[in-house]
Amino acid sequence: MNLKQLGILLVLVVILGGAGLVLYRNQNAAWRGGDVGAGRKLLGELPVNEVSRISIRQGTNALNLVRKDDLWRVQERGDYPANFAQISEFLRKVADLKVIQSEKVGPSQLARLQLAPPGQGAGSAIMVEFDGRDDKPLRTLWVGKQHLKEPAGAAQSPDEDAGWPDGRYVRVGDSDTVAIISDPLEHIEPKPNDWLNKDFIRVEKAKTVEIAFPERTNSWKLTRDTESGDWKLADAKPGEQLDASAAAGISNPLSSVSVMDVLPGGKRDGNATNRPTVLTIETFDHFRYTVQMGRKAGEEYPVTAVVTAQIPEARTPGKDEKAADQTKLDQEFKEQRQKLEDKLKQEQGYENWTYLVQSWSLDPLLKERSQLLVTKKGEPNKGDNEPASPVGAAGQKTETELPASEVKQ
């Protein structure tokens, strides 16, 4: 290539680059100038208290949040309770969304803004439908690509993807007007597990903690006489001494359980019921928790729980109790009993589901018996970084499998 040809090529590059820059600026100028309806509410007066279904679709993925029996539920998880606070916040947010800029856009331009109807590939929008009672349509919101704030020096580059999110391209219903809103709506995705109520059983005042592994020799049971007392190893064998520091992490069992998801099929899941590791906890409030942990999959355990309680019907008067104190103490006992009954009712609601729980929140409990003992001189140090395996080898018969009569269905 001679110098003349190279010069012609450079001139063409400059011309094409300049044309692209002019086009980009003209497009942005059109959006900056298209302020029809700016400041108005995007969805008008959305009647948030009448919304009984929120459907979010993107491609083949779907999420349906449905209000049933005065509770919000996740349909894709067998109507498991949804996170009400999250839904309430979302409804308030979309009801208050305001138009920053707007412009009429032809059908051929919708894919470029990722606002095309579902089924049109990468240019498809996230479709959010709000329905009222009897599935009456209230609003349909199409959520497109994020609007990016131009970085410093953007005038030198027509790169449309430069910058950082400061809003979103959206449209409402069948309107041919595309609007920009100031909220990037970063977490609006059809992921059922993101909308679940992640609450789980809450153990208080643990009295005994017992782990039954498929390998029986790894099993153990700890007990204590008072809420603040030291743990003791039940049925300690000659020469066994409990390591107090190793047992310290068991004082508040299940206090930081991290629920990631639930399976819509309930508790009848093979992984959770096929020779599980069984955690049994009894409390000073007369509660009994039976938690079954199945085979670890990736970083999660499938978990089921059964909760029972023997709450005393009446209070036992103290020795030398004064008559003047009896009424007050009886009332306190009645109030505490009601709290415990409410707690039992709530926690028994967790029994019909198989939970997927992050392994790090259960591993501290899954210590083998040897890992809880003081190491004798001459013995290798106990490794406590790895928990015992929650299940035995496939097909292996173990002595700790619970009889069917002990598992509440």
C-alpha positions as CSV (number, residue, x, y, z in Angstrom):
1,M,0.0,0.0,0.0
2,N,1.5,3.4,-1.1
3,L,1.2,6.6,0.8
4,K,-1.6,7.9,-1.4
5,Q,-3.8,4.9,-0.7
6,L,-3.0,5.1,3.0
7,G,-4.0,8.7,3.0
8,I,-7.3,7.9,1.3
9,L,-8.0,5.2,3.8
10,L,-7.4,7.5,6.8
11,V,-9.7,10.1,5.3
12,L,-12.5,7.5,5.0
13,V,-12.0,6.4,8.6
14,V,-12.3,10.0,9.8
15,I,-15.5,10.5,7.7
16,L,-17.2,7.3,8.9
17,G,-16.2,8.0,12.5
18,G,-17.5,11.5,12.3
19,A,-20.8,10.3,10.9
20,G,-21.2,7.8,13.7
21,L,-20.5,10.4,16.3
22,V,-23.0,12.8,14.7
23,L,-25.7,10.1,14.6
24,Y,-25.0,9.2,18.3
25,R,-25.2,12.8,19.4
26,N,-28.4,13.3,17.4
27,Q,-30.0,10.3,19.1
28,N,-29.0,11.6,22.5
29,A,-30.2,15.1,21.6
30,A,-33.6,13.6,20.6
31,W,-33.9,11.9,24.1
32,R,-32.8,15.1,25.9
33,G,-35.3,17.1,24.0
34,G,-38.1,14.6,24.3
35,D,-39.5,15.7,27.6
36,V,-43.2,15.2,26.9
37,G,-44.8,13.9,30.1
38,A,-41.6,14.4,32.1
39,G,-42.3,14.4,35.8
40,R,-45.5,12.4,35.6
41,K,-46.0,9.0,37.3
42,L,-45.0,6.3,34.9
43,L,-47.9,4.0,35.8
44,G,-50.4,6.7,36.7
45,E,-52.3,6.0,39.9
46,L,-51.5,2.3,40.3
47,P,-54.0,0.9,42.9
48,V,-51.3,-1.0,44.9
49,N,-53.8,-2.3,47.5
50,E,-55.8,-4.0,44.8
51,V,-52.8,-5.9,43.3
52,S,-53.2,-9.6,43.9
53,R,-50.8,-11.0,41.3
54,I,-47.4,-9.8,40.0
55,S,-46.0,-11.7,37.0
56,I,-42.5,-11.3,35.8
57,R,-41.4,-12.9,32.5
58,Q,-38.1,-12.9,30.7
59,G,-37.6,-15.3,27.8
60,T,-38.7,-18.8,29.1
61,N,-38.3,-17.8,32.8
62,A,-41.4,-16.8,34.7
63,L,-42.2,-15.7,38.3
64,N,-45.7,-15.4,39.7
65,L,-46.2,-13.8,43.1
66,V,-49.8,-14.4,44.1
67,R,-51.8,-13.2,47.1
68,K,-53.8,-16.1,48.6
69,D,-55.4,-16.4,52.0
70,D,-54.2,-12.9,52.8
71,L,-50.6,-14.0,52.2
72,W,-48.3,-13.4,49.3
73,R,-46.9,-16.6,47.9
74,V,-44.4,-17.8,45.2
75,Q,-46.4,-19.9,42.8
76,E,-43.2,-21.5,41.3
77,R,-42.3,-22.8,44.7
78,G,-45.6,-24.6,45.5
79,D,-47.2,-21.4,46.9
80,Y,-44.4,-21.0,49.6
81,P,-44.8,-17.7,51.5
82,A,-43.1,-14.8,49.8
83,N,-41.2,-12.0,51.4
84,F,-44.0,-9.5,52.1
85,A,-41.6,-6.6,53.0
86,Q,-39.8,-7.1,49.6
87,I,-43.1,-7.1,47.6
88,S,-44.5,-4.1,49.5
89,E,-41.3,-2.1,48.8
90,F,-41.4,-3.1,45.1
91,L,-45.0,-2.0,44.7
92,R,-44.3,1.3,46.4
93,K,-41.3,1.8,44.2
94,V,-43.1,1.1,40.8
95,A,-46.1,3.2,41.9
96,D,-43.8,6.2,42.5
97,L,-41.7,5.8,39.3
98,K,-41.6,9.1,37.4
99,V,-40.8,9.8,33.8
100,I,-37.5,11.7,33.2
101,Q,-37.6,11.7,29.4
102,S,-39.9,10.2,26.8
103,E,-40.0,9.7,23.1
104,K,-42.2,7.9,20.6
105,V,-40.3,5.0,19.1
106,G,-41.2,2.8,16.2
107,P,-41.5,-1.0,16.4
108,S,-38.2,-1.5,14.6
109,Q,-36.3,0.4,17.3
110,L,-37.7,-1.5,20.3
111,A,-35.2,-4.4,20.1
112,R,-32.3,-1.9,20.2
113,L,-33.6,-0.7,23.6
114,Q,-34.4,-4.3,24.7
115,L,-38.1,-3.5,24.7
116,A,-39.4,-5.9,22.1
117,P,-42.1,-8.4,23.1
118,P,-40.9,-11.7,24.7
119,G,-39.5,-14.3,22.3
120,Q,-37.4,-11.9,20.3
121,G,-34.0,-12.9,21.7
122,A,-31.6,-10.5,23.3
123,G,-33.8,-7.5,22.3
124,S,-36.8,-8.8,24.4
125,A,-38.0,-6.9,27.4
126,I,-38.7,-8.0,30.9
127,M,-42.5,-8.0,31.1
128,V,-44.1,-7.2,34.5
129,E,-47.9,-7.6,34.8
130,F,-49.9,-6.3,37.7
131,D,-53.3,-8.0,38.1
132,G,-56.1,-7.3,40.6
133,R,-58.9,-9.5,41.9
134,D,-60.1,-12.2,39.6
135,D,-57.0,-11.7,37.5
136,K,-58.2,-8.3,36.3
137,P,-55.3,-6.6,34.4
138,L,-54.2,-3.4,36.0
139,R,-50.9,-2.4,34.4
140,T,-48.2,-3.9,32.2
141,L,-44.7,-2.6,32.4
142,W,-42.0,-3.4,29.9
143,V,-38.5,-3.1,31.3
144,G,-35.7,-2.6,28.8
145,K,-32.0,-1.9,28.8
146,Q,-30.3,0.2,31.4
147,H,-29.7,3.9,30.7
148,L,-26.1,4.7,31.1
149,K,-24.7,8.0,32.4
150,E,-22.1,9.3,30.1
151,P,-18.6,9.3,31.6
152,A,-16.2,12.2,31.2
153,G,-14.8,12.3,27.7
154,A,-17.8,10.7,26.2
155,A,-17.9,13.3,23.4
156,Q,-14.8,11.6,22.0
157,S,-16.5,8.2,21.8
158,P,-19.8,7.1,20.4
159,D,-19.7,3.9,22.4
160,E,-23.3,3.4,23.6
161,D,-22.3,1.0,26.4
162,A,-19.9,3.5,28.1
163,G,-20.8,4.8,31.5
164,W,-22.7,3.4,34.5
165,P,-26.4,2.7,35.1
166,D,-28.5,5.7,36.2
167,G,-31.9,4.7,34.9
168,R,-33.8,2.3,32.6
169,Y,-35.7,2.4,29.3
170,V,-39.3,1.4,29.9
171,R,-42.7,1.5,28.2
172,V,-46.2,0.9,29.5
173,G,-48.8,-1.4,27.9
174,D,-49.2,-1.1,24.2
175,S,-47.9,2.5,24.1
176,D,-45.4,3.5,21.4
177,T,-43.8,5.9,23.8
178,V,-40.5,4.8,25.5
179,A,-39.6,6.6,28.7
180,I,-36.5,6.8,30.8
181,I,-36.8,6.5,34.5
182,S,-34.1,7.4,37.1
183,D,-34.2,3.9,38.8
184,P,-32.1,1.3,37.1
185,L,-34.3,-1.5,38.6
186,E,-31.3,-3.8,39.0
187,H,-33.0,-6.6,40.9
188,I,-36.1,-7.1,38.8
189,E,-35.6,-10.6,37.5
190,P,-37.9,-13.7,37.4
191,K,-35.9,-15.7,40.0
192,P,-38.4,-17.3,42.5
193,N,-35.8,-17.9,45.2
194,D,-35.0,-14.2,45.4
195,W,-38.6,-13.5,46.5
196,L,-39.0,-16.2,49.2
197,N,-39.5,-15.5,52.9
198,K,-36.1,-16.8,54.1
199,D,-37.2,-17.2,57.8
200,F,-36.5,-20.5,59.5
201,I,-37.0,-22.1,62.9
202,R,-35.4,-20.3,65.7
203,V,-34.0,-22.3,68.5
204,E,-33.8,-20.6,71.9
205,K,-32.5,-21.9,75.3
206,A,-31.0,-25.2,74.0
207,K,-30.8,-27.9,76.7
208,T,-29.6,-30.8,74.7
209,V,-28.0,-31.0,71.2
210,E,-27.6,-34.4,69.5
211,I,-26.2,-35.4,66.1
212,A,-26.9,-38.9,64.7
213,F,-24.6,-39.6,61.8
214,P,-25.1,-42.5,59.4
215,E,-21.7,-43.7,60.7
216,R,-22.9,-44.3,64.3
217,T,-19.4,-44.0,65.9
218,N,-19.3,-40.3,64.9
219,S,-22.5,-39.5,66.7
220,W,-22.7,-37.5,69.9
221,K,-25.0,-35.8,72.4
222,L,-24.3,-32.7,74.6
223,T,-26.4,-31.7,77.6
224,R,-26.4,-28.9,80.2
225,D,-28.2,-28.3,83.4
226,T,-28.9,-24.6,83.0
227,E,-29.2,-22.0,80.2
228,S,-25.7,-20.7,81.0
229,G,-24.2,-23.9,82.2
230,D,-21.3,-25.8,80.7
231,W,-21.9,-28.5,78.1
232,K,-21.3,-32.1,79.0
233,L,-20.8,-35.1,76.8
234,A,-23.6,-37.6,77.4
235,D,-22.6,-41.2,77.7
236,A,-18.9,-40.3,77.7
237,K,-16.7,-43.4,77.3
238,P,-13.7,-44.0,79.5
239,G,-10.9,-41.6,78.6
240,E,-13.2,-39.2,76.6
241,Q,-13.1,-35.6,77.7
242,L,-15.1,-32.9,76.0
243,D,-13.1,-30.0,74.6
244,A,-14.9,-26.9,75.9
245,S,-13.7,-24.7,73.1
246,A,-14.9,-27.1,70.4
247,A,-18.3,-27.3,72.1
248,A,-18.6,-23.5,72.4
249,G,-19.8,-23.1,68.8
250,I,-22.8,-25.3,69.5
251,S,-24.3,-23.2,72.2
252,N,-26.7,-21.4,69.7
253,P,-27.6,-24.1,67.2
254,L,-29.3,-23.0,64.0
255,S,-28.9,-19.4,65.0
256,S,-27.5,-18.3,61.6
257,V,-29.1,-20.7,59.1
258,S,-29.0,-19.3,55.6
259,V,-31.9,-20.5,53.5
260,M,-31.3,-20.2,49.8
261,D,-34.3,-21.9,48.3
262,V,-37.1,-24.4,48.9
263,L,-38.2,-27.3,46.8
264,P,-41.8,-27.2,45.6
265,G,-42.3,-30.9,46.2
266,G,-42.4,-30.5,50.0
267,K,-40.4,-32.7,52.4
268,R,-40.7,-36.0,50.5
269,D,-37.4,-35.5,48.8
270,G,-35.0,-38.5,48.3
271,N,-31.9,-36.6,49.3
272,A,-33.4,-35.4,52.6
273,T,-35.0,-38.7,53.7
274,N,-32.5,-41.3,52.5
275,R,-30.4,-42.1,55.6
276,P,-30.0,-38.4,56.6
277,T,-27.9,-37.0,59.4
278,V,-30.3,-36.1,62.2
279,L,-30.0,-33.2,64.5
280,T,-32.2,-33.3,67.6
281,I,-32.5,-30.3,69.9
282,E,-34.5,-30.0,73.1
283,T,-34.9,-26.7,74.9
284,F,-35.6,-25.5,78.4
285,D,-39.0,-24.2,77.0
286,H,-40.0,-27.8,76.3
287,F,-39.5,-27.6,72.5
288,R,-38.1,-30.5,70.5
289,Y,-36.6,-29.9,67.0
290,T,-35.8,-32.8,64.7
291,V,-33.8,-31.6,61.7
292,Q,-32.8,-34.0,58.9
293,M,-29.9,-33.0,56.6
294,G,-29.4,-34.9,53.4
295,R,-26.6,-35.3,50.9
296,K,-24.6,-32.1,50.3
297,A,-25.0,-30.8,46.8
298,G,-22.5,-28.2,45.8
299,E,-22.6,-25.7,48.7
300,E,-26.0,-26.6,49.9
301,Y,-27.7,-29.2,52.1
302,P,-31.3,-30.3,51.6
303,V,-33.0,-29.9,55.1
304,T,-36.3,-30.8,56.6
305,A,-37.6,-29.9,60.1
306,V,-40.2,-31.2,62.6
307,V,-41.1,-29.2,65.6
308,T,-43.0,-30.4,68.7
309,A,-43.5,-29.0,72.2
310,Q,-44.9,-30.1,75.6
311,I,-45.9,-26.7,77.0
312,P,-47.1,-26.9,80.6
313,E,-50.8,-26.2,81.1
314,A,-50.4,-24.8,84.6
315,R,-47.8,-23.1,86.7
316,T,-46.2,-24.9,89.7
317,P,-46.3,-22.4,92.6
318,G,-42.9,-21.7,94.2
319,K,-42.1,-22.7,97.7
320,D,-43.1,-20.1,100.3
321,E,-44.9,-18.1,97.5
322,K,-46.8,-15.2,98.8
323,A,-50.5,-14.9,97.9
324,A,-50.0,-11.3,96.9
325,D,-47.6,-12.5,94.2
326,Q,-49.7,-15.3,92.9
327,T,-51.9,-13.2,90.6
328,K,-49.0,-11.5,89.0
329,L,-47.0,-14.7,88.5
330,D,-50.1,-16.5,87.1
331,Q,-50.6,-13.6,84.5
332,E,-46.9,-13.7,83.5
333,F,-47.1,-17.5,83.1
334,K,-50.3,-17.1,80.9
335,E,-48.6,-14.6,78.7
336,Q,-45.5,-16.6,78.3
337,R,-47.5,-19.7,77.5
338,Q,-49.4,-17.9,74.8
339,K,-46.0,-16.7,73.2
340,L,-44.8,-20.3,73.2
341,E,-48.0,-21.6,71.6
342,D,-47.7,-18.9,68.9
343,K,-44.1,-19.8,68.3
344,L,-45.0,-23.5,68.0
345,K,-47.7,-22.8,65.5
346,Q,-45.4,-20.6,63.4
347,E,-42.5,-23.1,63.4
348,Q,-44.7,-26.1,62.6
349,G,-45.5,-24.2,59.4
350,Y,-42.0,-25.0,58.2
351,E,-42.6,-28.8,58.3
352,N,-44.0,-29.2,54.8
353,W,-41.0,-28.1,52.9
354,T,-37.5,-29.2,51.9
355,Y,-35.1,-26.3,52.3
356,L,-31.8,-25.7,50.6
357,V,-29.4,-24.3,53.2
358,Q,-25.9,-23.0,52.6
359,S,-23.4,-25.4,54.0
360,W,-21.4,-22.9,55.9
361,S,-24.3,-22.2,58.2
362,L,-24.6,-25.9,59.2
363,D,-21.0,-27.2,59.0
364,P,-20.1,-26.0,62.6
365,L,-22.7,-28.5,63.9
366,L,-21.5,-31.4,61.8
367,K,-18.4,-32.2,63.9
368,E,-17.6,-35.8,64.4
369,R,-17.4,-37.1,68.0
370,S,-13.6,-37.2,67.9
371,Q,-13.5,-33.5,66.9
372,L,-15.3,-32.6,70.2
373,L,-12.8,-34.4,72.4
374,V,-9.6,-33.2,74.0
375,T,-6.6,-34.6,72.1
376,K,-4.5,-37.0,74.1
377,K,-0.8,-36.7,74.0
378,G,0.7,-38.6,71.1
379,E,-2.5,-38.5,69.1
380,P,-2.6,-36.5,65.9
381,N,-4.5,-33.2,66.1
382,K,-8.2,-33.4,65.2
383,G,-9.0,-31.7,61.9
384,D,-12.2,-29.7,62.4
385,N,-12.2,-27.9,59.1
386,E,-14.2,-30.6,57.3
387,P,-17.6,-31.6,58.7
388,A,-18.6,-35.2,58.8
389,S,-20.4,-36.5,55.8
390,P,-24.2,-36.1,56.4
391,V,-25.0,-39.4,54.6
392,G,-23.4,-42.8,54.2
393,A,-22.4,-44.4,51.0
394,A,-25.2,-45.2,48.6
395,G,-26.9,-48.4,49.6
396,Q,-25.1,-48.6,52.9
397,K,-27.4,-49.7,55.8
398,T,-26.8,-47.6,59.0
399,E,-28.0,-48.0,62.5
400,T,-29.1,-44.4,63.0
401,E,-31.9,-44.4,60.4
402,L,-35.1,-43.1,62.1
403,P,-38.0,-45.5,62.3
404,A,-41.0,-44.3,60.2
405,S,-43.0,-43.8,63.5
406,E,-40.6,-41.0,64.5
407,V,-40.8,-39.0,61.4
408,K,-43.9,-36.7,61.2
409,Q,-45.4,-36.7,57.7
